[in-house]
Every structure is written in structure tokens, then in C-alpha cells.
């Protein structure tokens, strides 16, 4: 399960990074939906990190 959660977390981080890079390239503020998507991804990443920390070694 640890491997699957780690792989999922990587996919979420990659998606978040794409959104952030696209937002950084734009001269305007990102849309609210982009900001919300980044925040939602961050919450999910944190949830996976917490779950991984609680798994037995």
C-alpha cells in the first residue's frame, strides 16, 4: 500500500506543479478555480503524507 500511496502522491504533486508553473508564466493572477485546484491538491497530498506516516514501517 505504501508504494501505491507514494505513486498517487507523486501524480498529485506533478499536477499541482504543472498548475503552479502555468500560473507563474501568466502575467495575471490565476483564476479562482486554479487557486482552488492547487489548494485541493495540497490537502490531498497532506492527507497522503499523514497516512504514510501512520503506516507501520
C-alpha distance matrix in Angstrom:
0.0 3.8 5.4 5.1 6.2 8.5 9.9 10.6 12.2 14.2 15.5 16.5 18.2 20.0 21.3 22.5 24.2 26.0 27.3 28.5 30.2 31.9 33.1 34.4 36.4 38.1 41.3 40.7 38.3 35.1 35.2 33.9 31.3 30.0 30.0 28.2 25.5 25.0 24.8 22.4 20.0 20.5 19.6 16.4 15.5 16.6 14.5 11.3 12.9 13.8 10.5 9.1 12.5 12.1 9.1 10.8 11.4
3.8 0.0 3.8 5.5 5.2 6.1 8.6 9.9 10.5 12.3 14.4 15.3 16.3 18.3 20.1 20.9 22.2 24.4 25.9 26.6 28.2 30.3 31.4 32.4 34.5 36.4 39.5 39.1 36.7 33.7 34.2 33.0 30.7 29.0 28.7 27.3 24.7 23.6 23.5 21.5 18.9 18.8 18.4 15.4 13.8 14.7 13.3 9.8 10.4 11.8 9.2 6.6 9.9 10.6 7.8 9.6 9.3
5.4 3.8 0.0 3.8 5.5 5.1 6.1 8.6 9.8 10.5 12.5 14.3 15.2 16.5 18.5 19.9 20.9 22.7 24.6 25.6 26.7 28.8 30.3 31.2 33.0 35.1 38.3 38.2 36.1 33.0 33.6 32.8 30.3 28.4 28.6 27.4 24.5 23.4 23.9 22.0 18.9 19.3 19.5 16.3 14.5 16.2 15.3 11.5 12.3 14.5 12.3 9.7 13.0 14.2 11.6 13.1 12.2
5.1 5.5 3.8 0.0 3.8 5.4 5.1 6.2 8.6 9.9 10.7 12.4 14.2 15.4 16.8 18.4 19.9 21.4 23.0 24.4 25.8 27.4 28.9 30.2 31.9 33.8 37.1 36.7 34.5 31.2 31.4 30.6 27.9 26.3 26.7 25.2 22.1 21.6 22.1 19.7 16.9 17.9 17.8 14.3 13.2 15.3 14.0 10.4 12.3 14.4 11.9 10.4 14.2 14.9 12.6 14.8 14.8
6.2 5.2 5.5 3.8 0.0 3.8 5.4 5.0 6.1 8.6 9.9 10.5 12.1 14.1 15.4 16.3 18.1 20.0 21.2 22.3 24.1 25.9 26.9 28.3 30.3 32.0 35.1 34.6 32.1 29.0 29.2 28.1 25.6 24.1 24.0 22.5 19.7 18.9 19.0 16.8 14.1 14.7 14.4 11.0 9.8 11.6 10.2 6.6 8.7 10.8 8.6 7.5 11.2 12.3 10.7 13.6 13.9
8.5 6.1 5.1 5.4 3.8 0.0 3.8 5.4 5.0 6.2 8.8 9.9 10.4 12.2 14.3 15.2 16.2 18.4 20.1 20.8 22.2 24.3 25.6 26.5 28.5 30.6 33.6 33.4 31.2 28.3 29.0 28.2 26.0 23.9 23.8 22.8 20.0 18.6 19.1 17.5 14.3 14.5 15.0 12.1 9.7 11.8 11.6 7.9 8.5 11.6 10.3 8.1 11.4 13.4 12.1 14.5 13.9
9.9 8.6 6.1 5.1 5.4 3.8 0.0 3.8 5.4 5.1 6.4 8.7 9.9 10.6 12.5 14.3 15.3 16.7 18.7 20.0 21.0 22.8 24.5 25.6 27.2 29.3 32.6 32.5 30.6 27.4 28.0 27.6 25.0 22.9 23.4 22.6 19.3 18.3 19.4 17.7 14.3 15.3 16.2 13.0 11.1 14.0 13.8 10.3 11.7 14.8 13.4 11.7 15.1 17.0 15.4 17.8 17.2
10.6 9.9 8.6 6.2 5.0 5.4 3.8 0.0 3.8 5.4 5.2 6.3 8.6 9.9 10.7 12.4 14.2 15.6 16.9 18.5 20.0 21.4 22.8 24.4 26.1 27.8 31.1 30.6 28.4 25.1 25.3 24.6 21.9 20.1 20.7 19.4 16.2 15.6 16.5 14.3 11.2 12.7 13.3 9.8 8.7 11.9 11.4 8.4 10.7 13.6 12.3 11.6 15.1 16.6 15.6 18.6 18.6
12.2 10.5 9.8 8.6 6.1 5.0 5.4 3.8 0.0 3.8 5.4 5.1 6.1 8.5 9.9 10.4 12.1 14.2 15.4 16.3 18.1 20.0 21.0 22.2 24.3 26.1 29.2 28.7 26.4 23.3 24.0 23.2 20.9 18.8 18.8 17.9 15.0 13.6 14.3 12.8 9.4 9.9 11.0 8.1 5.8 9.0 9.5 6.6 8.0 11.3 11.1 10.2 13.2 15.3 15.0 18.1 18.0
14.2 12.3 10.5 9.9 8.6 6.2 5.1 5.4 3.8 0.0 3.8 5.4 5.1 6.0 8.6 9.8 10.3 12.3 14.3 15.1 16.2 18.3 19.8 20.7 22.4 24.6 27.8 27.8 25.9 23.0 24.0 23.8 21.6 19.0 19.4 19.1 15.9 14.3 15.8 14.8 11.1 11.8 13.7 11.3 8.7 11.9 13.0 10.3 11.0 14.6 14.5 13.0 15.8 18.4 17.8 20.5 19.7
15.5 14.4 12.5 10.7 9.9 8.8 6.4 5.2 5.4 3.8 0.0 3.8 5.5 5.1 6.2 8.6 9.8 10.7 12.6 14.3 15.4 16.7 18.5 20.0 21.3 23.2 26.6 26.4 24.7 21.4 22.0 22.0 19.4 17.0 18.0 17.5 14.0 13.1 15.1 13.6 10.1 12.0 13.9 11.1 9.7 13.4 14.1 11.8 13.4 16.7 16.3 15.5 18.6 20.7 20.1 23.0 22.6
16.5 15.3 14.3 12.4 10.5 9.9 8.7 6.3 5.1 5.4 3.8 0.0 3.8 5.4 5.2 6.1 8.6 10.0 10.8 12.3 14.3 15.5 16.6 18.3 20.2 21.7 24.9 24.3 22.1 18.9 19.3 18.9 16.4 14.2 14.7 14.0 10.7 9.7 11.4 9.9 6.3 8.3 10.3 7.9 6.8 10.6 11.5 10.1 11.8 14.8 15.0 14.9 17.6 19.7 19.7 23.0 23.0
18.2 16.3 15.2 14.2 12.1 10.4 9.9 8.6 6.1 5.1 5.5 3.8 0.0 3.8 5.4 5.0 6.0 8.6 9.9 10.4 12.0 14.1 15.2 16.2 18.3 20.2 23.2 23.0 21.0 18.1 19.3 19.1 17.3 14.5 14.5 14.7 11.8 9.5 11.4 11.2 7.5 8.0 11.0 9.6 7.2 10.5 12.6 11.2 11.6 15.1 15.9 15.3 17.5 20.1 20.4 23.5 23.1
20.0 18.3 16.5 15.4 14.1 12.2 10.6 9.9 8.5 6.0 5.1 5.4 3.8 0.0 3.8 5.4 5.1 6.3 8.8 9.9 10.5 12.3 14.2 15.2 16.6 18.8 22.1 22.3 20.8 17.9 19.2 19.7 17.7 14.6 15.5 16.1 12.8 11.0 13.8 13.6 10.0 11.3 14.3 12.8 10.8 14.3 16.1 14.5 15.2 18.7 19.2 18.4 20.8 23.4 23.3 26.2 25.5
21.3 20.1 18.5 16.8 15.4 14.3 12.5 10.7 9.9 8.6 6.2 5.2 5.4 3.8 0.0 3.8 5.4 5.2 6.4 8.7 10.0 10.8 12.5 14.3 15.7 17.1 20.6 20.3 18.7 15.4 16.2 16.6 14.2 11.4 12.8 13.2 9.6 8.6 11.8 11.3 8.1 10.5 13.3 11.9 11.0 14.6 16.1 15.1 16.4 19.5 20.0 19.9 22.3 24.7 24.8 28.0 27.7
22.5 20.9 19.9 18.4 16.3 15.2 14.3 12.4 10.4 9.8 8.6 6.1 5.0 5.4 3.8 0.0 3.8 5.4 5.2 6.2 8.6 10.0 10.6 12.3 14.4 15.7 18.8 18.3 16.3 13.2 14.4 14.5 12.8 9.6 10.1 10.9 7.9 5.7 8.8 9.3 6.4 7.8 11.1 10.7 9.7 12.7 14.8 14.5 15.3 18.2 19.4 19.5 21.4 23.9 24.6 27.8 27.7
24.2 22.2 20.9 19.9 18.1 16.2 15.3 14.2 12.1 10.3 9.8 8.6 6.0 5.1 5.4 3.8 0.0 3.8 5.4 5.0 6.0 8.5 9.7 10.4 12.3 14.4 17.5 17.8 16.3 13.7 15.7 16.5 15.3 11.7 12.2 13.8 11.2 8.6 11.7 12.9 10.0 10.5 14.2 13.9 12.2 14.9 17.5 16.8 17.0 20.2 21.6 21.1 22.8 25.7 26.3 29.2 28.6
26.0 24.4 22.7 21.4 20.0 18.4 16.7 15.6 14.2 12.3 10.7 10.0 8.6 6.3 5.2 5.4 3.8 0.0 3.8 5.5 5.2 6.1 8.5 9.9 10.7 12.7 16.2 16.5 15.6 12.8 14.5 16.0 14.4 10.8 12.4 14.2 11.3 9.7 13.4 14.2 11.6 13.1 16.5 16.0 14.9 17.9 20.1 19.4 20.1 23.3 24.3 23.9 26.0 28.7 29.0 32.0 31.5
27.3 25.9 24.6 23.0 21.2 20.1 18.7 16.9 15.4 14.3 12.6 10.8 9.9 8.8 6.4 5.2 5.4 3.8 0.0 3.8 5.5 5.2 6.1 8.6 10.0 10.9 14.3 13.9 12.4 9.3 10.8 12.2 10.8 7.1 8.8 10.8 8.4 7.0 10.8 12.0 10.3 11.9 15.1 15.2 14.7 17.5 19.6 19.6 20.4 23.2 24.5 24.7 26.6 29.0 29.8 33.0 32.9
28.5 26.6 25.6 24.4 22.3 20.8 20.0 18.5 16.3 15.1 14.3 12.3 10.4 9.9 8.7 6.2 5.0 5.5 3.8 0.0 3.8 5.4 5.0 6.1 8.7 10.1 12.9 12.8 11.3 9.0 11.5 12.8 12.4 8.6 8.9 11.6 10.1 7.5 10.8 13.0 11.3 11.7 15.2 16.0 15.0 17.1 19.9 20.1 20.2 23.0 24.8 24.7 26.2 28.9 30.0 33.1 32.8
30.2 28.2 26.7 25.8 24.1 22.2 21.0 20.0 18.1 16.2 15.4 14.3 12.0 10.5 10.0 8.6 6.0 5.2 5.5 3.8 0.0 3.8 5.4 5.0 6.3 8.9 12.0 13.0 12.5 10.7 13.6 15.6 15.2 11.4 12.3 15.2 13.4 11.2 14.6 16.5 14.5 15.1 18.7 19.1 17.7 20.1 22.9 22.6 22.7 25.7 27.4 26.9 28.5 31.4 32.2 35.1 34.4
31.9 30.3 28.8 27.4 25.9 24.3 22.8 21.4 20.0 18.3 16.7 15.5 14.1 12.3 10.8 10.0 8.5 6.1 5.2 5.4 3.8 0.0 3.8 5.4 5.2 6.6 10.2 10.9 10.8 8.7 11.2 13.9 13.3 9.8 11.6 14.5 12.8 11.6 15.1 16.8 15.4 16.6 19.9 20.3 19.5 22.1 24.6 24.5 25.0 27.9 29.3 29.2 31.0 33.7 34.4 37.5 37.1
33.1 31.4 30.3 28.9 26.9 25.6 24.5 22.8 21.0 19.8 18.5 16.6 15.2 14.2 12.5 10.6 9.7 8.5 6.1 5.0 5.4 3.8 0.0 3.8 5.4 5.3 8.3 8.1 7.3 5.5 8.7 11.2 11.6 8.2 9.1 12.5 11.8 10.4 13.5 15.8 15.0 15.7 18.9 20.0 19.5 21.5 24.1 24.6 25.0 27.5 29.3 29.6 31.0 33.6 34.7 38.0 37.7
34.4 32.4 31.2 30.2 28.3 26.5 25.6 24.4 22.2 20.7 20.0 18.3 16.2 15.2 14.3 12.3 10.4 9.9 8.6 6.1 5.0 5.4 3.8 0.0 3.8 5.5 7.6 8.8 8.7 8.4 12.0 14.4 15.1 11.7 11.9 15.5 15.0 12.8 15.6 18.3 17.2 17.2 20.7 21.9 20.8 22.7 25.6 25.9 25.8 28.5 30.5 30.4 31.6 34.5 35.6 38.7 38.1
36.4 34.5 33.0 31.9 30.3 28.5 27.2 26.1 24.3 22.4 21.3 20.2 18.3 16.6 15.7 14.4 12.3 10.7 10.0 8.7 6.3 5.2 5.4 3.8 0.0 3.8 6.5 8.8 10.1 9.9 13.2 16.2 16.7 13.4 14.5 18.0 17.1 15.5 18.6 20.9 19.7 20.3 23.8 24.6 23.6 25.8 28.6 28.6 28.7 31.5 33.4 33.1 34.5 37.4 38.3 41.3 40.7
38.1 36.4 35.1 33.8 32.0 30.6 29.3 27.8 26.1 24.6 23.2 21.7 20.2 18.8 17.1 15.7 14.4 12.7 10.9 10.1 8.9 6.6 5.3 5.5 3.8 0.0 3.8 5.4 7.3 7.6 10.6 14.0 14.9 12.2 13.4 16.9 16.6 15.6 18.5 20.8 20.3 21.0 24.2 25.3 24.8 26.9 29.5 29.9 30.2 32.8 34.7 34.8 36.2 38.9 40.0 43.2 42.8
41.3 39.5 38.3 37.1 35.1 33.6 32.6 31.1 29.2 27.8 26.6 24.9 23.2 22.1 20.6 18.8 17.5 16.2 14.3 12.9 12.0 10.2 8.3 7.6 6.5 3.8 0.0 3.8 6.9 9.0 11.9 15.1 16.8 14.6 15.1 18.8 19.1 18.0 20.5 23.2 23.0 23.3 26.4 27.9 27.4 29.1 31.9 32.6 32.7 35.1 37.2 37.4 38.6 41.3 42.6 45.8 45.4
40.7 39.1 38.2 36.7 34.6 33.4 32.5 30.6 28.7 27.8 26.4 24.3 23.0 22.3 20.3 18.3 17.8 16.5 13.9 12.8 13.0 10.9 8.1 8.8 8.8 5.4 3.8 0.0 3.8 6.4 8.8 11.9 14.0 12.4 12.7 16.2 17.1 16.5 18.5 21.2 21.6 22.0 24.7 26.4 26.4 27.9 30.5 31.6 31.9 34.0 36.1 36.7 37.8 40.3 41.8 45.2 45.1
38.3 36.7 36.1 34.5 32.1 31.2 30.6 28.4 26.4 25.9 24.7 22.1 21.0 20.8 18.7 16.3 16.3 15.6 12.4 11.3 12.5 10.8 7.3 8.7 10.1 7.3 6.9 3.8 0.0 3.8 6.4 8.8 11.3 9.8 9.4 12.9 14.3 13.5 15.2 18.0 18.7 18.9 21.4 23.4 23.6 24.9 27.3 28.7 29.0 30.9 33.1 33.9 34.9 37.3 39.0 42.4 42.5
35.1 33.7 33.0 31.2 29.0 28.3 27.4 25.1 23.3 23.0 21.4 18.9 18.1 17.9 15.4 13.2 13.7 12.8 9.3 9.0 10.7 8.7 5.5 8.4 9.9 7.6 9.0 6.4 3.8 0.0 3.8 6.5 8.1 6.1 6.6 10.0 10.8 10.5 12.6 14.9 15.5 16.3 18.8 20.4 20.8 22.4 24.6 25.9 26.5 28.5 30.4 31.3 32.6 34.8 36.3 39.7 40.0
35.2 34.2 33.6 31.4 29.2 29.0 28.0 25.3 24.0 24.0 22.0 19.3 19.3 19.2 16.2 14.4 15.7 14.5 10.8 11.5 13.6 11.2 8.7 12.0 13.2 10.6 11.9 8.8 6.4 3.8 0.0 3.8 5.3 5.2 6.4 8.6 9.9 10.8 12.5 14.2 15.5 16.8 18.7 20.2 21.2 22.9 24.6 26.1 27.2 28.9 30.5 31.8 33.2 35.1 36.6 40.2 40.7
33.9 33.0 32.8 30.6 28.1 28.2 27.6 24.6 23.2 23.8 22.0 18.9 19.1 19.7 16.6 14.5 16.5 16.0 12.2 12.8 15.6 13.9 11.2 14.4 16.2 14.0 15.1 11.9 8.8 6.5 3.8 0.0 3.8 5.4 5.0 6.0 8.5 9.9 10.4 12.0 14.1 15.2 16.4 18.3 19.8 21.0 22.5 24.4 25.6 26.9 28.5 30.2 31.5 33.1 34.8 38.4 39.3
31.3 30.7 30.3 27.9 25.6 26.0 25.0 21.9 20.9 21.6 19.4 16.4 17.3 17.7 14.2 12.8 15.3 14.4 10.8 12.4 15.2 13.3 11.6 15.1 16.7 14.9 16.8 14.0 11.3 8.1 5.3 3.8 0.0 3.8 5.4 5.0 6.0 8.6 9.7 10.2 12.1 14.1 15.2 16.3 18.1 19.8 20.9 22.5 24.2 25.6 26.8 28.4 30.1 31.6 33.0 36.7 37.6
30.0 29.0 28.4 26.3 24.1 23.9 22.9 20.1 18.8 19.0 17.0 14.2 14.5 14.6 11.4 9.6 11.7 10.8 7.1 8.6 11.4 9.8 8.2 11.7 13.4 12.2 14.6 12.4 9.8 6.1 5.2 5.4 3.8 0.0 3.8 5.4 5.0 6.2 8.6 9.8 10.5 12.3 14.3 15.4 16.4 18.4 20.0 21.1 22.5 24.3 25.7 26.9 28.6 30.5 31.7 35.3 35.8
30.0 28.7 28.6 26.7 24.0 23.8 23.4 20.7 18.8 19.4 18.0 14.7 14.5 15.5 12.8 10.1 12.2 12.4 8.8 8.9 12.3 11.6 9.1 11.9 14.5 13.4 15.1 12.7 9.4 6.6 6.4 5.0 5.4 3.8 0.0 3.8 5.5 5.2 6.2 8.6 10.0 10.6 12.5 14.4 15.3 16.6 18.5 20.2 21.1 22.7 24.5 25.8 27.0 29.0 30.6 34.2 34.8
28.2 27.3 27.4 25.2 22.5 22.8 22.6 19.4 17.9 19.1 17.5 14.0 14.7 16.1 13.2 10.9 13.8 14.2 10.8 11.6 15.2 14.5 12.5 15.5 18.0 16.9 18.8 16.2 12.9 10.0 8.6 6.0 5.0 5.4 3.8 0.0 3.8 5.4 5.0 6.0 8.5 9.7 10.5 12.3 14.1 15.3 16.5 18.5 19.9 21.0 22.6 24.3 25.7 27.2 28.8 32.5 33.5
25.5 24.7 24.5 22.1 19.7 20.0 19.3 16.2 15.0 15.9 14.0 10.7 11.8 12.8 9.6 7.9 11.2 11.3 8.4 10.1 13.4 12.8 11.8 15.0 17.1 16.6 19.1 17.1 14.3 10.8 9.9 8.5 6.0 5.0 5.5 3.8 0.0 3.8 5.4 5.0 6.1 8.5 9.9 10.6 12.1 14.2 15.3 16.6 18.3 19.9 21.1 22.5 24.3 25.9 27.1 30.8 31.6
25.0 23.6 23.4 21.6 18.9 18.6 18.3 15.6 13.6 14.3 13.1 9.7 9.5 11.0 8.6 5.7 8.6 9.7 7.0 7.5 11.2 11.6 10.4 12.8 15.5 15.6 18.0 16.5 13.5 10.5 10.8 9.9 8.6 6.2 5.2 5.4 3.8 0.0 3.8 5.5 5.2 6.2 8.8 10.0 10.4 12.3 14.3 15.4 16.4 18.4 20.0 21.0 22.5 24.5 25.9 29.4 29.9
24.8 23.5 23.9 22.1 19.0 19.1 19.4 16.5 14.3 15.8 15.1 11.4 11.4 13.8 11.8 8.8 11.7 13.4 10.8 10.8 14.6 15.1 13.5 15.6 18.6 18.5 20.5 18.5 15.2 12.6 12.5 10.4 9.7 8.6 6.2 5.0 5.4 3.8 0.0 3.8 5.4 5.0 6.3 8.7 9.8 10.6 12.4 14.4 15.3 16.5 18.4 20.0 21.1 22.8 24.6 28.2 29.1
22.4 21.5 22.0 19.7 16.8 17.5 17.7 14.3 12.8 14.8 13.6 9.9 11.2 13.6 11.3 9.3 12.9 14.2 12.0 13.0 16.5 16.8 15.8 18.3 20.9 20.8 23.2 21.2 18.0 14.9 14.2 12.0 10.2 9.8 8.6 6.0 5.0 5.5 3.8 0.0 3.8 5.4 5.2 6.3 8.6 10.0 10.7 12.6 14.3 15.4 16.6 18.5 20.1 21.4 22.9 26.6 27.7
20.0 18.9 18.9 16.9 14.1 14.3 14.3 11.2 9.4 11.1 10.1 6.3 7.5 10.0 8.1 6.4 10.0 11.6 10.3 11.3 14.5 15.4 15.0 17.2 19.7 20.3 23.0 21.6 18.7 15.5 15.5 14.1 12.1 10.5 10.0 8.5 6.1 5.2 5.4 3.8 0.0 3.8 5.4 5.1 6.1 8.6 9.8 10.6 12.3 14.2 15.3 16.4 18.3 20.1 21.2 24.8 25.5
20.5 18.8 19.3 17.9 14.7 14.5 15.3 12.7 9.9 11.8 12.0 8.3 8.0 11.3 10.5 7.8 10.5 13.1 11.9 11.7 15.1 16.6 15.7 17.2 20.3 21.0 23.3 22.0 18.9 16.3 16.8 15.2 14.1 12.3 10.6 9.7 8.5 6.2 5.0 5.4 3.8 0.0 3.8 5.4 5.0 6.1 8.6 9.9 10.5 12.2 14.2 15.2 16.4 18.5 20.1 23.6 24.2
19.6 18.4 19.5 17.8 14.4 15.0 16.2 13.3 11.0 13.7 13.9 10.3 11.0 14.3 13.3 11.1 14.2 16.5 15.1 15.2 18.7 19.9 18.9 20.7 23.8 24.2 26.4 24.7 21.4 18.8 18.7 16.4 15.2 14.3 12.5 10.5 9.9 8.8 6.3 5.2 5.4 3.8 0.0 3.8 5.5 5.1 6.2 8.7 9.9 10.5 12.3 14.2 15.3 16.7 18.6 22.2 23.4
16.4 15.4 16.3 14.3 11.0 12.1 13.0 9.8 8.1 11.3 11.1 7.9 9.6 12.8 11.9 10.7 13.9 16.0 15.2 16.0 19.1 20.3 20.0 21.9 24.6 25.3 27.9 26.4 23.4 20.4 20.2 18.3 16.3 15.4 14.4 12.3 10.6 10.0 8.7 6.3 5.1 5.4 3.8 0.0 3.8 5.4 5.0 6.3 8.6 9.8 10.5 12.3 14.2 15.4 16.6 20.4 21.5
15.5 13.8 14.5 13.2 9.8 9.7 11.1 8.7 5.8 8.7 9.7 6.8 7.2 10.8 11.0 9.7 12.2 14.9 14.7 15.0 17.7 19.5 19.5 20.8 23.6 24.8 27.4 26.4 23.6 20.8 21.2 19.8 18.1 16.4 15.3 14.1 12.1 10.4 9.8 8.6 6.1 5.0 5.5 3.8 0.0 3.8 5.4 5.2 6.2 8.7 9.9 10.5 12.4 14.4 15.5 19.0 19.6
16.6 14.7 16.2 15.3 11.6 11.8 14.0 11.9 9.0 11.9 13.4 10.6 10.5 14.3 14.6 12.7 14.9 17.9 17.5 17.1 20.1 22.1 21.5 22.7 25.8 26.9 29.1 27.9 24.9 22.4 22.9 21.0 19.8 18.4 16.6 15.3 14.2 12.3 10.6 10.0 8.6 6.1 5.1 5.4 3.8 0.0 3.8 5.4 5.0 6.1 8.5 9.8 10.5 12.4 14.4 17.9 18.7
14.5 13.3 15.3 14.0 10.2 11.6 13.8 11.4 9.5 13.0 14.1 11.5 12.6 16.1 16.1 14.8 17.5 20.1 19.6 19.9 22.9 24.6 24.1 25.6 28.6 29.5 31.9 30.5 27.3 24.6 24.6 22.5 20.9 20.0 18.5 16.5 15.3 14.3 12.4 10.7 9.8 8.6 6.2 5.0 5.4 3.8 0.0 3.8 5.5 5.1 6.1 8.6 9.9 10.7 12.5 16.2 17.7
11.3 9.8 11.5 10.4 6.6 7.9 10.3 8.4 6.6 10.3 11.8 10.1 11.2 14.5 15.1 14.5 16.8 19.4 19.6 20.1 22.6 24.5 24.6 25.9 28.6 29.9 32.6 31.6 28.7 25.9 26.1 24.4 22.5 21.1 20.2 18.5 16.6 15.4 14.4 12.6 10.6 9.9 8.7 6.3 5.2 5.4 3.8 0.0 3.8 5.4 5.0 6.0 8.5 9.9 10.6 14.2 15.2
12.9 10.4 12.3 12.3 8.7 8.5 11.7 10.7 8.0 11.0 13.4 11.8 11.6 15.2 16.4 15.3 17.0 20.1 20.4 20.2 22.7 25.0 25.0 25.8 28.7 30.2 32.7 31.9 29.0 26.5 27.2 25.6 24.2 22.5 21.1 19.9 18.3 16.4 15.3 14.3 12.3 10.5 9.9 8.6 6.2 5.0 5.5 3.8 0.0 3.8 5.5 5.1 6.2 8.8 10.1 13.3 13.8
13.8 11.8 14.5 14.4 10.8 11.6 14.8 13.6 11.3 14.6 16.7 14.8 15.1 18.7 19.5 18.2 20.2 23.3 23.2 23.0 25.7 27.9 27.5 28.5 31.5 32.8 35.1 34.0 30.9 28.5 28.9 26.9 25.6 24.3 22.7 21.0 19.9 18.4 16.5 15.4 14.2 12.2 10.5 9.8 8.7 6.1 5.1 5.4 3.8 0.0 3.8 5.4 5.1 6.4 8.9 12.2 13.6
10.5 9.2 12.3 11.9 8.6 10.3 13.4 12.3 11.1 14.5 16.3 15.0 15.9 19.2 20.0 19.4 21.6 24.3 24.5 24.8 27.4 29.3 29.3 30.5 33.4 34.7 37.2 36.1 33.1 30.4 30.5 28.5 26.8 25.7 24.5 22.6 21.1 20.0 18.4 16.6 15.3 14.2 12.3 10.5 9.9 8.5 6.1 5.0 5.5 3.8 0.0 3.8 5.4 5.2 6.4 10.1 12.0
9.1 6.6 9.7 10.4 7.5 8.1 11.7 11.6 10.2 13.0 15.5 14.9 15.3 18.4 19.9 19.5 21.1 23.9 24.7 24.7 26.9 29.2 29.6 30.4 33.1 34.8 37.4 36.7 33.9 31.3 31.8 30.2 28.4 26.9 25.8 24.3 22.5 21.0 20.0 18.5 16.4 15.2 14.2 12.3 10.5 9.8 8.6 6.0 5.1 5.4 3.8 0.0 3.8 5.4 5.2 8.5 9.3
12.5 9.9 13.0 14.2 11.2 11.4 15.1 15.1 13.2 15.8 18.6 17.6 17.5 20.8 22.3 21.4 22.8 26.0 26.6 26.2 28.5 31.0 31.0 31.6 34.5 36.2 38.6 37.8 34.9 32.6 33.2 31.5 30.1 28.6 27.0 25.7 24.3 22.5 21.1 20.1 18.3 16.4 15.3 14.2 12.4 10.5 9.9 8.5 6.2 5.1 5.4 3.8 0.0 3.8 5.6 8.1 8.9
12.1 10.6 14.2 14.9 12.3 13.4 17.0 16.6 15.3 18.4 20.7 19.7 20.1 23.4 24.7 23.9 25.7 28.7 29.0 28.9 31.4 33.7 33.6 34.5 37.4 38.9 41.3 40.3 37.3 34.8 35.1 33.1 31.6 30.5 29.0 27.2 25.9 24.5 22.8 21.4 20.1 18.5 16.7 15.4 14.4 12.4 10.7 9.9 8.8 6.4 5.2 5.4 3.8 0.0 3.8 6.4 8.8
9.1 7.8 11.6 12.6 10.7 12.1 15.4 15.6 15.0 17.8 20.1 19.7 20.4 23.3 24.8 24.6 26.3 29.0 29.8 30.0 32.2 34.4 34.7 35.6 38.3 40.0 42.6 41.8 39.0 36.3 36.6 34.8 33.0 31.7 30.6 28.8 27.1 25.9 24.6 22.9 21.2 20.1 18.6 16.6 15.5 14.4 12.5 10.6 10.1 8.9 6.4 5.2 5.6 3.8 0.0 3.8 6.3
10.8 9.6 13.1 14.8 13.6 14.5 17.8 18.6 18.1 20.5 23.0 23.0 23.5 26.2 28.0 27.8 29.2 32.0 33.0 33.1 35.1 37.5 38.0 38.7 41.3 43.2 45.8 45.2 42.4 39.7 40.2 38.4 36.7 35.3 34.2 32.5 30.8 29.4 28.2 26.6 24.8 23.6 22.2 20.4 19.0 17.9 16.2 14.2 13.3 12.2 10.1 8.5 8.1 6.4 3.8 0.0 3.8
11.4 9.3 12.2 14.8 13.9 13.9 17.2 18.6 18.0 19.7 22.6 23.0 23.1 25.5 27.7 27.7 28.6 31.5 32.9 32.8 34.4 37.1 37.7 38.1 40.7 42.8 45.4 45.1 42.5 40.0 40.7 39.3 37.6 35.8 34.8 33.5 31.6 29.9 29.1 27.7 25.5 24.2 23.4 21.5 19.6 18.7 17.7 15.2 13.8 13.6 12.0 9.3 8.9 8.8 6.3 3.8 0.0
